[in-house]
Amino acid sequence: MIHTEFGSDESGDPYTIELGANWIQGLGTEGGPENPVWTFSKQSNLSNTYSDFSSILSYDWTGENSFTDLIDEFEGYWDIFEQNAGTILTENLQDRSLRAGLMQSGWRPGLDAHRKAVEWWMWDWETSQTPEDSR
């Protein structure tokens, strides 16, 4: 890997940062085409660590607290959202924010901290914007 030094911490020691890609997104689907970057990384024997999102841990103000079942719930509403978005596209209807689309599909996190955390994980983190700011 290629890296460089950048800035410094409080003791004056420089931070070391990696240069180049550190993540390969979208490896492909079984039986379908494979991401060519992933193919190249395997041919080049690059080391990697699989991101196993099916075994994540969740925490709240009480400590470890498994609420990852809400990810499945969100994905169910997401499927409805996608179907509705297809209708909006094919019928040339007025577009709306993700928040409006999720609410229409039935996902309403309200003040539920666990549902809000799931929404952040599934949307905000990935897109760097809130559902209200999306279009």
A tleap script that builds the chain and sets N, CA, C and O, in Angstrom:
source leaprc.protein.ff14SB
mol = sequence {
  NMET ILE HIE THR GLU PHE GLY SER ASP GLU
  SER GLY ASP PRO TYR THR ILE GLU LEU GLY
  ALA ASN TRP ILE GLN GLY LEU GLY THR GLU
  GLY GLY PRO GLU ASN PRO VAL TRP THR PHE
  SER LYS GLN SER ASN LEU SER ASN THR TYR
  SER ASP PHE SER SER ILE LEU SER TYR ASP
  TRP THR GLY GLU ASN SER PHE THR ASP LEU
  ILE ASP GLU PHE GLU GLY TYR TRP ASP ILE
  PHE GLU GLN ASN ALA GLY THR ILE LEU THR
  GLU ASN LEU GLN ASP ARG SER LEU ARG ALA
  GLY LEU MET GLN SER GLY TRP ARG PRO GLY
  LEU ASP ALA HIE ARG LYS ALA VAL GLU TRP
  TRP MET TRP ASP TRP GLU THR SER GLN THR
  PRO GLU ASP SER CARG
}
set mol.1.N position { 0.827 -1.177 0.000 }
set mol.1.CA position { 0.000 0.000 0.000 }
set mol.1.C position { 0.875 1.246 0.000 }
set mol.1.O position { 1.988 1.250 0.526 }
set mol.2.N position { 0.353 2.274 -0.589 }
set mol.2.CA position { 1.058 3.548 -0.637 }
set mol.2.C position { 0.409 4.478 0.380 }
set mol.2.O position { -0.815 4.591 0.448 }
set mol.3.N position { 1.232 5.128 1.153 }
set mol.3.CA position { 0.709 6.035 2.170 }
set mol.3.C position { 1.574 7.292 2.221 }
set mol.3.O position { 2.644 7.358 1.615 }
set mol.4.N position { 1.090 8.269 2.950 }
set mol.4.CA position { 1.827 9.507 3.139 }
set mol.4.C position { 1.549 10.026 4.544 }
set mol.4.O position { 0.615 9.580 5.211 }
set mol.5.N position { 2.350 10.946 4.972 }
set mol.5.CA position { 2.129 11.575 6.266 }
set mol.5.C position { 1.352 12.862 6.057 }
set mol.5.O position { 1.540 13.568 5.066 }
set mol.6.N position { 0.475 13.155 7.011 }
set mol.6.CA position { -0.404 14.315 6.865 }
set mol.6.C position { -0.658 14.917 8.230 }
set mol.6.O position { -1.048 14.210 9.159 }
set mol.7.N position { -0.442 16.216 8.359 }
set mol.7.CA position { -0.721 16.897 9.621 }
set mol.7.C position { 0.052 16.295 10.775 }
set mol.7.O position { 1.066 15.624 10.580 }
set mol.8.N position { -0.437 16.543 11.976 }
set mol.8.CA position { 0.217 15.960 13.152 }
set mol.8.C position { -0.754 15.955 14.323 }
set mol.8.O position { -1.690 16.751 14.392 }
set mol.9.N position { -0.497 15.030 15.238 }
set mol.9.CA position { -1.340 14.955 16.433 }
set mol.9.C position { -0.811 15.936 17.485 }
set mol.9.O position { 0.115 16.704 17.224 }
set mol.10.N position { -1.411 15.895 18.669 }
set mol.10.CA position { -1.041 16.856 19.712 }
set mol.10.C position { 0.408 16.747 20.169 }
set mol.10.O position { 0.955 17.703 20.718 }
set mol.11.N position { 1.042 15.585 19.949 }
set mol.11.CA position { 2.450 15.445 20.344 }
set mol.11.C position { 3.407 15.753 19.194 }
set mol.11.O position { 4.622 15.613 19.336 }
set mol.12.N position { 2.851 16.174 18.045 }
set mol.12.CA position { 3.695 16.541 16.916 }
set mol.12.C position { 3.986 15.403 15.956 }
set mol.12.O position { 4.640 15.614 14.935 }
set mol.13.N position { 3.511 14.190 16.263 }
set mol.13.CA position { 3.726 13.060 15.371 }
set mol.13.C position { 2.765 13.136 14.199 }
set mol.13.O position { 1.581 13.411 14.394 }
set mol.14.N position { 3.254 12.896 12.966 }
set mol.14.CA position { 2.369 12.993 11.804 }
set mol.14.C position { 1.382 11.822 11.748 }
set mol.14.O position { 1.674 10.715 12.200 }
set mol.15.N position { 0.209 12.104 11.180 }
set mol.15.CA position { -0.760 11.047 10.895 }
set mol.15.C position { -0.326 10.353 9.605 }
set mol.15.O position { 0.175 11.005 8.688 }
set mol.16.N position { -0.510 9.066 9.530 }
set mol.16.CA position { -0.242 8.327 8.303 }
set mol.16.C position { -1.584 8.014 7.659 }
set mol.16.O position { -2.465 7.440 8.298 }
set mol.17.N position { -1.740 8.391 6.389 }
set mol.17.CA position { -2.978 8.092 5.680 }
set mol.17.C position { -2.659 7.266 4.439 }
set mol.17.O position { -1.620 7.449 3.805 }
set mol.18.N position { -3.556 6.367 4.110 }
set mol.18.CA position { -3.413 5.532 2.922 }
set mol.18.C position { -3.859 6.323 1.706 }
set mol.18.O position { -4.786 7.129 1.788 }
set mol.19.N position { -3.212 6.099 0.602 }
set mol.19.CA position { -3.575 6.730 -0.659 }
set mol.19.C position { -4.218 5.675 -1.555 }
set mol.19.O position { -3.762 4.533 -1.609 }
set mol.20.N position { -5.247 6.054 -2.234 }
set mol.20.CA position { -5.918 5.123 -3.137 }
set mol.20.C position { -7.122 4.488 -2.485 }
set mol.20.O position { -7.477 4.790 -1.346 }
set mol.21.N position { -7.735 3.605 -3.234 }
set mol.21.CA position { -8.968 2.963 -2.782 }
set mol.21.C position { -8.705 2.060 -1.590 }
set mol.21.O position { -7.708 1.338 -1.548 }
set mol.22.N position { -9.605 2.109 -0.628 }
set mol.22.CA position { -9.519 1.232 0.532 }
set mol.22.C position { -10.777 0.395 0.670 }
set mol.22.O position { -10.947 -0.312 1.664 }
set mol.23.N position { -11.646 0.466 -0.304 }
set mol.23.CA position { -12.924 -0.232 -0.231 }
set mol.23.C position { -13.363 -0.524 -1.655 }
set mol.23.O position { -13.283 0.347 -2.522 }
set mol.24.N position { -13.822 -1.727 -1.901 }
set mol.24.CA position { -14.383 -2.058 -3.210 }
set mol.24.C position { -15.868 -2.279 -3.004 }
set mol.24.O position { -16.275 -3.227 -2.334 }
set mol.25.N position { -16.669 -1.409 -3.576 }
set mol.25.CA position { -18.120 -1.442 -3.408 }
set mol.25.C position { -18.756 -2.210 -4.554 }
set mol.25.O position { -18.403 -2.007 -5.716 }
set mol.26.N position { -19.688 -3.087 -4.229 }
set mol.26.CA position { -20.427 -3.796 -5.266 }
set mol.26.C position { -19.581 -4.833 -5.971 }
set mol.26.O position { -19.130 -4.608 -7.094 }
set mol.27.N position { -19.363 -5.961 -5.329 }
set mol.27.CA position { -18.501 -6.987 -5.907 }
set mol.27.C position { -19.140 -7.671 -7.098 }
set mol.27.O position { -18.446 -8.205 -7.963 }
set mol.28.N position { -20.445 -7.656 -7.142 }
set mol.28.CA position { -21.180 -8.340 -8.202 }
set mol.28.C position { -22.217 -9.253 -7.588 }
set mol.28.O position { -22.355 -9.315 -6.367 }
set mol.29.N position { -22.939 -9.955 -8.425 }
set mol.29.CA position { -23.949 -10.883 -7.934 }
set mol.29.C position { -23.623 -12.288 -8.391 }
set mol.29.O position { -23.029 -12.488 -9.450 }
set mol.30.N position { -24.010 -13.243 -7.598 }
set mol.30.CA position { -23.742 -14.639 -7.931 }
set mol.30.C position { -24.379 -14.976 -9.273 }
set mol.30.O position { -25.574 -14.761 -9.479 }
set mol.31.N position { -23.567 -15.505 -10.180 }
set mol.31.CA position { -24.052 -15.846 -11.508 }
set mol.31.C position { -24.112 -14.663 -12.458 }
set mol.31.O position { -24.425 -14.825 -13.637 }
set mol.32.N position { -23.813 -13.471 -11.948 }
set mol.32.CA position { -23.870 -12.265 -12.774 }
set mol.32.C position { -22.485 -11.705 -13.001 }
set mol.32.O position { -21.490 -12.341 -12.652 }
set mol.33.N position { -22.410 -10.525 -13.578 }
set mol.33.CA position { -21.102 -9.923 -13.814 }
set mol.33.C position { -20.422 -9.539 -12.506 }
set mol.33.O position { -21.075 -9.207 -11.517 }
set mol.34.N position { -19.099 -9.594 -12.527 }
set mol.34.CA position { -18.312 -9.243 -11.353 }
set mol.34.C position { -17.706 -7.860 -11.556 }
set mol.34.O position { -17.325 -7.495 -12.668 }
set mol.35.N position { -17.622 -7.102 -10.481 }
set mol.35.CA position { -16.989 -5.792 -10.523 }
set mol.35.C position { -15.550 -5.977 -11.024 }
set mol.35.O position { -14.799 -6.749 -10.429 }
set mol.36.N position { -15.148 -5.290 -12.104 }
set mol.36.CA position { -13.795 -5.486 -12.633 }
set mol.36.C position { -12.691 -5.069 -11.659 }
set mol.36.O position { -11.580 -5.597 -11.722 }
set mol.37.N position { -12.985 -4.137 -10.768 }
set mol.37.CA position { -11.987 -3.757 -9.759 }
set mol.37.C position { -11.766 -4.926 -8.795 }
set mol.37.O position { -10.639 -5.181 -8.371 }
set mol.38.N position { -12.843 -5.632 -8.454 }
set mol.38.CA position { -12.737 -6.804 -7.591 }
set mol.38.C position { -11.954 -7.908 -8.299 }
set mol.38.O position { -11.108 -8.561 -7.688 }
set mol.39.N position { -12.233 -8.117 -9.581 }
set mol.39.CA position { -11.507 -9.123 -10.369 }
set mol.39.C position { -10.018 -8.807 -10.363 }
set mol.39.O position { -9.193 -9.691 -10.136 }
set mol.40.N position { -9.672 -7.537 -10.614 }
set mol.40.CA position { -8.273 -7.116 -10.630 }
set mol.40.C position { -7.623 -7.313 -9.267 }
set mol.40.O position { -6.473 -7.745 -9.189 }
set mol.41.N position { -8.342 -7.002 -8.195 }
set mol.41.CA position { -7.753 -7.144 -6.858 }
set mol.41.C position { -7.429 -8.600 -6.556 }
set mol.41.O position { -6.418 -8.893 -5.919 }
set mol.42.N position { -8.277 -9.508 -7.008 }
set mol.42.CA position { -8.008 -10.936 -6.800 }
set mol.42.C position { -6.823 -11.390 -7.638 }
set mol.42.O position { -5.976 -12.142 -7.156 }
set mol.43.N position { -6.753 -10.941 -8.890 }
set mol.43.CA position { -5.632 -11.304 -9.768 }
set mol.43.C position { -4.314 -10.776 -9.217 }
set mol.43.O position { -3.262 -11.383 -9.420 }
set mol.44.N position { -4.372 -9.647 -8.522 }
set mol.44.CA position { -3.167 -9.012 -7.975 }
set mol.44.C position { -2.849 -9.483 -6.563 }
set mol.44.O position { -1.887 -9.019 -5.950 }
set mol.45.N position { -3.665 -10.414 -6.043 }
set mol.45.CA position { -3.478 -10.947 -4.692 }
set mol.45.C position { -3.464 -9.853 -3.629 }
set mol.45.O position { -2.690 -9.916 -2.674 }
set mol.46.N position { -4.330 -8.841 -3.801 }
set mol.46.CA position { -4.446 -7.798 -2.783 }
set mol.46.C position { -5.151 -8.368 -1.563 }
set mol.46.O position { -6.112 -9.126 -1.699 }
set mol.47.N position { -4.692 -8.016 -0.397 }
set mol.47.CA position { -5.340 -8.489 0.817 }
set mol.47.C position { -6.630 -7.704 1.034 }
set mol.47.O position { -6.731 -6.541 0.644 }
set mol.48.N position { -7.602 -8.339 1.651 }
set mol.48.CA position { -8.873 -7.674 1.905 }
set mol.48.C position { -9.553 -8.323 3.089 }
set mol.48.O position { -9.193 -9.421 3.515 }
set mol.49.N position { -10.527 -7.633 3.602 }
set mol.49.CA position { -11.362 -8.146 4.683 }
set mol.49.C position { -12.806 -7.975 4.267 }
set mol.49.O position { -13.229 -6.870 3.930 }
set mol.50.N position { -13.560 -9.048 4.288 }
set mol.50.CA position { -14.960 -9.014 3.904 }
set mol.50.C position { -15.769 -8.260 4.954 }
set mol.50.O position { -15.611 -8.502 6.151 }
set mol.51.N position { -16.619 -7.362 4.520 }
set mol.51.CA position { -17.510 -6.631 5.426 }
set mol.51.C position { -18.776 -7.450 5.621 }
set mol.51.O position { -19.644 -7.483 4.749 }
set mol.52.N position { -18.873 -8.098 6.747 }
set mol.52.CA position { -20.005 -8.979 7.027 }
set mol.52.C position { -21.088 -8.204 7.763 }
set mol.52.O position { -21.146 -8.220 8.992 }
set mol.53.N position { -21.941 -7.528 7.011 }
set mol.53.CA position { -22.973 -6.700 7.613 }
set mol.53.C position { -24.079 -7.527 8.256 }
set mol.53.O position { -24.934 -6.979 8.952 }
set mol.54.N position { -24.073 -8.842 8.032 }
set mol.54.CA position { -25.096 -9.670 8.672 }
set mol.54.C position { -24.739 -9.977 10.126 }
set mol.54.O position { -25.556 -10.546 10.850 }
set mol.55.N position { -23.549 -9.614 10.557 }
set mol.55.CA position { -23.158 -9.914 11.934 }
set mol.55.C position { -22.753 -8.658 12.699 }
set mol.55.O position { -21.859 -8.706 13.544 }
set mol.56.N position { -23.404 -7.542 12.408 }
set mol.56.CA position { -23.066 -6.312 13.117 }
set mol.56.C position { -23.655 -6.328 14.530 }
set mol.56.O position { -24.641 -7.013 14.804 }
set mol.57.N position { -23.039 -5.574 15.395 }
set mol.57.CA position { -23.543 -5.391 16.751 }
set mol.57.C position { -24.170 -4.007 16.838 }
set mol.57.O position { -23.705 -3.067 16.193 }
set mol.58.N position { -25.206 -3.886 17.621 }
set mol.58.CA position { -25.824 -2.572 17.804 }
set mol.58.C position { -25.814 -2.222 19.288 }
set mol.58.O position { -25.945 -3.082 20.160 }
set mol.59.N position { -25.656 -0.937 19.535 }
set mol.59.CA position { -25.553 -0.418 20.897 }
set mol.59.C position { -26.482 0.775 21.051 }
set mol.59.O position { -26.780 1.481 20.087 }
set mol.60.N position { -26.927 0.984 22.263 }
set mol.60.CA position { -27.659 2.200 22.582 }
set mol.60.C position { -27.187 2.697 23.942 }
set mol.60.O position { -26.126 2.283 24.409 }
set mol.61.N position { -27.936 3.561 24.575 }
set mol.61.CA position { -27.545 4.172 25.844 }
set mol.61.C position { -27.412 3.156 26.979 }
set mol.61.O position { -26.856 3.485 28.027 }
set mol.62.N position { -27.910 1.924 26.797 }
set mol.62.CA position { -27.798 0.893 27.828 }
set mol.62.C position { -26.608 -0.020 27.604 }
set mol.62.O position { -26.328 -0.887 28.432 }
set mol.63.N position { -25.896 0.163 26.483 }
set mol.63.CA position { -24.798 -0.721 26.110 }
set mol.63.C position { -25.213 -1.547 24.902 }
set mol.63.O position { -26.009 -1.103 24.075 }
set mol.64.N position { -24.660 -2.764 24.808 }
set mol.64.CA position { -25.012 -3.612 23.669 }
set mol.64.C position { -26.500 -3.949 23.730 }
set mol.64.O position { -27.006 -4.400 24.758 }
set mol.65.N position { -27.178 -3.728 22.634 }
set mol.65.CA position { -28.616 -3.963 22.561 }
set mol.65.C position { -28.953 -4.300 21.109 }
set mol.65.O position { -28.880 -3.438 20.234 }
set mol.66.N position { -29.311 -5.524 20.865 }
set mol.66.CA position { -29.562 -5.951 19.489 }
set mol.66.C position { -30.906 -5.432 18.998 }
set mol.66.O position { -31.964 -5.844 19.473 }
set mol.67.N position { -30.837 -4.521 18.038 }
set mol.67.CA position { -32.045 -4.079 17.358 }
set mol.67.C position { -31.842 -4.142 15.844 }
set mol.67.O position { -32.476 -3.411 15.083 }
set mol.68.N position { -30.933 -5.044 15.422 }
set mol.68.CA position { -30.658 -5.173 13.996 }
set mol.68.C position { -31.836 -5.785 13.236 }
set mol.68.O position { -31.859 -5.735 12.006 }
set mol.69.N position { -32.816 -6.363 13.942 }
set mol.69.CA position { -34.022 -6.837 13.266 }
set mol.69.C position { -34.746 -5.679 12.579 }
set mol.69.O position { -35.492 -5.886 11.622 }
set mol.70.N position { -34.522 -4.466 13.071 }
set mol.70.CA position { -35.139 -3.296 12.459 }
set mol.70.C position { -34.552 -3.002 11.078 }
set mol.70.O position { -35.179 -2.320 10.267 }
set mol.71.N position { -33.343 -3.517 10.810 }
set mol.71.CA position { -32.775 -3.376 9.464 }
set mol.71.C position { -33.658 -4.129 8.474 }
set mol.71.O position { -33.968 -3.619 7.398 }
set mol.72.N position { -34.060 -5.341 8.840 }
set mol.72.CA position { -34.965 -6.112 7.973 }
set mol.72.C position { -36.292 -5.384 7.794 }
set mol.72.O position { -36.850 -5.363 6.696 }
set mol.73.N position { -36.794 -4.790 8.863 }
set mol.73.CA position { -38.043 -4.038 8.782 }
set mol.73.C position { -37.883 -2.862 7.813 }
set mol.73.O position { -38.739 -2.630 6.960 }
set mol.74.N position { -36.777 -2.125 7.955 }
set mol.74.CA position { -36.510 -0.997 7.060 }
set mol.74.C position { -36.458 -1.475 5.619 }
set mol.74.O position { -37.038 -0.842 4.736 }
set mol.75.N position { -35.763 -2.597 5.364 }
set mol.75.CA position { -35.631 -3.109 4.001 }
set mol.75.C position { -36.982 -3.477 3.404 }
set mol.75.O position { -37.187 -3.325 2.200 }
set mol.76.N position { -37.909 -3.961 4.233 }
set mol.76.CA position { -39.258 -4.242 3.745 }
set mol.76.C position { -39.952 -2.977 3.272 }
set mol.76.O position { -40.581 -2.965 2.215 }
set mol.77.N position { -39.837 -1.911 4.057 }
set mol.77.CA position { -40.416 -0.635 3.648 }
set mol.77.C position { -39.664 -0.055 2.448 }
set mol.77.O position { -40.256 0.614 1.601 }
set mol.78.N position { -38.371 -0.314 2.384 }
set mol.78.CA position { -37.571 0.156 1.253 }
set mol.78.C position { -38.066 -0.480 -0.048 }
set mol.78.O position { -38.134 0.189 -1.079 }
set mol.79.N position { -38.408 -1.759 -0.003 }
set mol.79.CA position { -38.937 -2.431 -1.195 }
set mol.79.C position { -40.204 -1.741 -1.690 }
set mol.79.O position { -40.381 -1.543 -2.892 }
set mol.80.N position { -41.079 -1.379 -0.762 }
set mol.80.CA position { -42.309 -0.653 -1.129 }
set mol.80.C position { -41.947 0.715 -1.703 }
set mol.80.O position { -42.512 1.145 -2.709 }
set mol.81.N position { -41.002 1.393 -1.056 }
set mol.81.CA position { -40.538 2.703 -1.529 }
set mol.81.C position { -40.042 2.605 -2.970 }
set mol.81.O position { -40.383 3.446 -3.803 }
set mol.82.N position { -39.234 1.575 -3.269 }
set mol.82.CA position { -38.703 1.421 -4.624 }
set mol.82.C position { -39.809 1.193 -5.646 }
set mol.82.O position { -39.756 1.736 -6.749 }
set mol.83.N position { -40.801 0.402 -5.289 }
set mol.83.CA position { -41.924 0.185 -6.206 }
set mol.83.C position { -42.655 1.495 -6.461 }
set mol.83.O position { -42.995 1.811 -7.601 }
set mol.84.N position { -42.893 2.251 -5.406 }
set mol.84.CA position { -43.554 3.546 -5.563 }
set mol.84.C position { -42.715 4.501 -6.408 }
set mol.84.O position { -43.257 5.253 -7.218 }
set mol.85.N position { -41.404 4.475 -6.224 }
set mol.85.CA position { -40.516 5.343 -7.005 }
set mol.85.C position { -40.580 4.976 -8.482 }
set mol.85.O position { -40.521 5.854 -9.344 }
set mol.86.N position { -40.699 3.691 -8.778 }
set mol.86.CA position { -40.838 3.268 -10.167 }
set mol.86.C position { -42.104 3.815 -10.793 }
set mol.86.O position { -42.107 4.231 -11.952 }
set mol.87.N position { -43.179 3.814 -10.022 }
set mol.87.CA position { -44.443 4.380 -10.508 }
set mol.87.C position { -44.295 5.873 -10.766 }
set mol.87.O position { -44.765 6.382 -11.783 }
set mol.88.N position { -43.643 6.570 -9.845 }
set mol.88.CA position { -43.414 8.016 -10.012 }
set mol.88.C position { -42.649 8.272 -11.308 }
set mol.88.O position { -42.960 9.208 -12.045 }
set mol.89.N position { -41.651 7.439 -11.579 }
set mol.89.CA position { -40.837 7.612 -12.781 }
set mol.89.C position { -41.633 7.307 -14.051 }
set mol.89.O position { -41.649 8.108 -14.985 }
set mol.90.N position { -42.291 6.147 -14.081 }
set mol.90.CA position { -42.978 5.732 -15.311 }
set mol.90.C position { -44.213 6.571 -15.614 }
set mol.90.O position { -44.602 6.705 -16.774 }
set mol.91.N position { -44.832 7.136 -14.582 }
set mol.91.CA position { -46.027 7.954 -14.809 }
set mol.91.C position { -45.726 9.449 -14.782 }
set mol.91.O position { -46.633 10.281 -14.804 }
set mol.92.N position { -44.417 9.777 -14.731 }
set mol.92.CA position { -43.966 11.171 -14.761 }
set mol.92.C position { -44.672 12.019 -13.696 }
set mol.92.O position { -45.174 13.108 -13.974 }
set mol.93.N position { -44.695 11.489 -12.475 }
set mol.93.CA position { -45.321 12.199 -11.361 }
set mol.93.C position { -44.298 13.085 -10.663 }
set mol.93.O position { -43.098 12.980 -10.916 }
set mol.94.N position { -44.777 13.949 -9.792 }
set mol.94.CA position { -43.911 14.849 -9.036 }
set mol.94.C position { -42.996 14.046 -8.122 }
set mol.94.O position { -43.465 13.222 -7.337 }
set mol.95.N position { -41.689 14.287 -8.223 }
set mol.95.CA position { -40.726 13.622 -7.356 }
set mol.95.C position { -40.875 14.164 -5.940 }
set mol.95.O position { -41.456 15.230 -5.735 }
set mol.96.N position { -40.355 13.435 -4.977 }
set mol.96.CA position { -40.450 13.852 -3.580 }
set mol.96.C position { -39.178 13.450 -2.852 }
set mol.96.O position { -38.336 12.734 -3.393 }
set mol.97.N position { -39.052 13.909 -1.652 }
set mol.97.CA position { -37.878 13.560 -0.852 }
set mol.97.C position { -37.963 12.098 -0.418 }
set mol.97.O position { -39.032 11.488 -0.454 }
set mol.98.N position { -36.844 11.560 -0.018 }
set mol.98.CA position { -36.838 10.198 0.514 }
set mol.98.C position { -37.732 10.110 1.744 }
set mol.98.O position { -38.434 9.116 1.930 }
set mol.99.N position { -37.713 11.147 2.589 }
set mol.99.CA position { -38.556 11.133 3.795 }
set mol.99.C position { -40.016 10.927 3.410 }
set mol.99.O position { -40.703 10.092 3.998 }
set mol.100.N position { -40.495 11.689 2.419 }
set mol.100.CA position { -41.890 11.551 1.987 }
set mol.100.C position { -42.142 10.146 1.431 }
set mol.100.O position { -43.174 9.537 1.712 }
set mol.101.N position { -41.200 9.643 0.648 }
set mol.101.CA position { -41.358 8.311 0.077 }
set mol.101.C position { -41.362 7.218 1.132 }
set mol.101.O position { -42.148 6.275 1.045 }
set mol.102.N position { -40.494 7.335 2.128 }
set mol.102.CA position { -40.467 6.343 3.203 }
set mol.102.C position { -41.742 6.397 4.027 }
set mol.102.O position { -42.285 5.361 4.411 }
set mol.103.N position { -42.215 7.602 4.297 }
set mol.103.CA position { -43.461 7.727 5.058 }
set mol.103.C position { -44.625 7.111 4.278 }
set mol.103.O position { -45.484 6.447 4.857 }
set mol.104.N position { -44.646 7.332 2.970 }
set mol.104.CA position { -45.699 6.755 2.145 }
set mol.104.C position { -45.630 5.229 2.159 }
set mol.104.O position { -46.661 4.562 2.080 }
set mol.105.N position { -44.435 4.681 2.258 }
set mol.105.CA position { -44.291 3.222 2.276 }
set mol.105.C position { -44.623 2.619 3.642 }
set mol.105.O position { -44.825 1.409 3.753 }
set mol.106.N position { -44.681 3.467 4.693 }
set mol.106.CA position { -45.024 2.987 6.024 }
set mol.106.C position { -43.923 3.109 7.055 }
set mol.106.O position { -44.160 2.863 8.238 }
set mol.107.N position { -42.712 3.486 6.635 }
set mol.107.CA position { -41.597 3.647 7.578 }
set mol.107.C position { -41.696 5.006 8.241 }
set mol.107.O position { -41.586 6.044 7.588 }
set mol.108.N position { -41.904 4.986 9.553 }
set mol.108.CA position { -42.020 6.224 10.324 }
set mol.108.C position { -41.210 6.075 11.613 }
set mol.108.O position { -41.724 5.597 12.624 }
set mol.109.N position { -39.932 6.488 11.570 }
set mol.109.CA position { -39.103 6.312 12.761 }
set mol.109.C position { -39.515 7.195 13.925 }
set mol.109.O position { -39.277 6.837 15.079 }
set mol.110.N position { -40.130 8.347 13.649 }
set mol.110.CA position { -40.535 9.249 14.723 }
set mol.110.C position { -39.381 9.550 15.651 }
set mol.110.O position { -38.284 9.890 15.207 }
set mol.111.N position { -39.633 9.422 16.945 }
set mol.111.CA position { -38.598 9.681 17.946 }
set mol.111.C position { -37.922 8.401 18.432 }
set mol.111.O position { -37.131 8.443 19.374 }
set mol.112.N position { -38.221 7.271 17.804 }
set mol.112.CA position { -37.628 5.988 18.187 }
set mol.112.C position { -36.142 5.983 17.822 }
set mol.112.O position { -35.787 5.941 16.644 }
set mol.113.N position { -35.285 6.026 18.827 }
set mol.113.CA position { -33.839 6.130 18.608 }
set mol.113.C position { -33.295 4.942 17.833 }
set mol.113.O position { -32.390 5.109 17.015 }
set mol.114.N position { -33.821 3.747 18.068 }
set mol.114.CA position { -33.331 2.572 17.348 }
set mol.114.C position { -33.662 2.662 15.863 }
set mol.114.O position { -32.810 2.384 15.019 }
set mol.115.N position { -34.884 3.044 15.542 }
set mol.115.CA position { -35.271 3.181 14.137 }
set mol.115.C position { -34.491 4.326 13.467 }
set mol.115.O position { -34.124 4.228 12.296 }
set mol.116.N position { -34.248 5.388 14.201 }
set mol.116.CA position { -33.469 6.494 13.642 }
set mol.116.C position { -32.028 6.053 13.375 }
set mol.116.O position { -31.429 6.464 12.381 }
set mol.117.N position { -31.468 5.217 14.257 }
set mol.117.CA position { -30.114 4.702 14.054 }
set mol.117.C position { -30.072 3.795 12.829 }
set mol.117.O position { -29.127 3.859 12.043 }
set mol.118.N position { -31.088 2.952 12.660 }
set mol.118.CA position { -31.160 2.076 11.487 }
set mol.118.C position { -31.250 2.915 10.216 }
set mol.118.O position { -30.570 2.630 9.231 }
set mol.119.N position { -32.079 3.935 10.238 }
set mol.119.CA position { -32.211 4.806 9.071 }
set mol.119.C position { -30.881 5.484 8.748 }
set mol.119.O position { -30.502 5.587 7.581 }
set mol.120.N position { -30.179 5.941 9.771 }
set mol.120.CA position { -28.872 6.553 9.547 }
set mol.120.C position { -27.936 5.547 8.894 }
set mol.120.O position { -27.234 5.877 7.938 }
set mol.121.N position { -27.923 4.315 9.407 }
set mol.121.CA position { -27.044 3.262 8.885 }
set mol.121.C position { -27.384 2.936 7.433 }
set mol.121.O position { -26.491 2.768 6.602 }
set mol.122.N position { -28.673 2.848 7.135 }
set mol.122.CA position { -29.112 2.407 5.815 }
set mol.122.C position { -29.132 3.533 4.782 }
set mol.122.O position { -29.072 3.255 3.584 }
set mol.123.N position { -29.214 4.789 5.207 }
set mol.123.CA position { -29.323 5.888 4.243 }
set mol.123.C position { -28.289 6.992 4.464 }
set mol.123.O position { -27.436 7.217 3.606 }
set mol.124.N position { -28.356 7.674 5.591 }
set mol.124.CA position { -27.535 8.868 5.816 }
set mol.124.C position { -26.052 8.571 5.633 }
set mol.124.O position { -25.349 9.309 4.942 }
set mol.125.N position { -25.576 7.498 6.247 }
set mol.125.CA position { -24.152 7.153 6.185 }
set mol.125.C position { -23.735 6.863 4.746 }
set mol.125.O position { -22.663 7.276 4.306 }
set mol.126.N position { -24.574 6.165 4.036 }
set mol.126.CA position { -24.252 5.758 2.667 }
set mol.126.C position { -24.263 6.932 1.702 }
set mol.126.O position { -23.433 6.984 0.795 }
set mol.127.N position { -25.183 7.878 1.872 }
set mol.127.CA position { -25.365 8.944 0.900 }
set mol.127.C position { -24.871 10.310 1.381 }
set mol.127.O position { -24.832 11.262 0.602 }
set mol.128.N position { -24.501 10.409 2.637 }
set mol.128.CA position { -24.042 11.674 3.228 }
set mol.128.C position { -25.087 12.771 3.174 }
set mol.128.O position { -24.768 13.949 3.012 }
set mol.129.N position { -26.344 12.366 3.312 }
set mol.129.CA position { -27.428 13.340 3.413 }
set mol.129.C position { -28.604 12.709 4.139 }
set mol.129.O position { -28.741 11.487 4.190 }
set mol.130.N position { -29.435 13.548 4.690 }
set mol.130.CA position { -30.614 13.045 5.391 }
set mol.130.C position { -31.729 12.764 4.399 }
set mol.130.O position { -31.700 13.273 3.279 }
set mol.131.N position { -32.713 11.960 4.792 }
set mol.131.CA position { -33.848 11.727 3.897 }
set mol.131.C position { -34.578 13.018 3.509 }
set mol.131.O position { -35.117 13.125 2.408 }
set mol.132.N position { -34.592 13.987 4.414 }
set mol.132.CA position { -35.264 15.253 4.122 }
set mol.132.C position { -34.524 16.040 3.029 }
set mol.132.O position { -35.150 16.766 2.257 }
set mol.133.N position { -33.200 15.896 2.966 }
set mol.133.CA position { -32.395 16.652 2.018 }
set mol.133.C position { -32.286 15.986 0.652 }
set mol.133.O position { -31.728 16.574 -0.274 }
set mol.134.N position { -32.799 14.792 0.513 }
set mol.134.CA position { -32.656 14.053 -0.751 }
set mol.134.C position { -33.715 14.465 -1.758 }
set mol.134.O position { -34.792 14.929 -1.382 }
set mol.135.N position { -33.420 14.301 -2.994 }
set mol.135.CA position { -34.379 14.494 -4.091 }
set mol.135.C position { -34.013 13.576 -5.220 }
set mol.135.O position { -34.684 13.567 -6.251 }
savepdb mol mol.pdb
quit
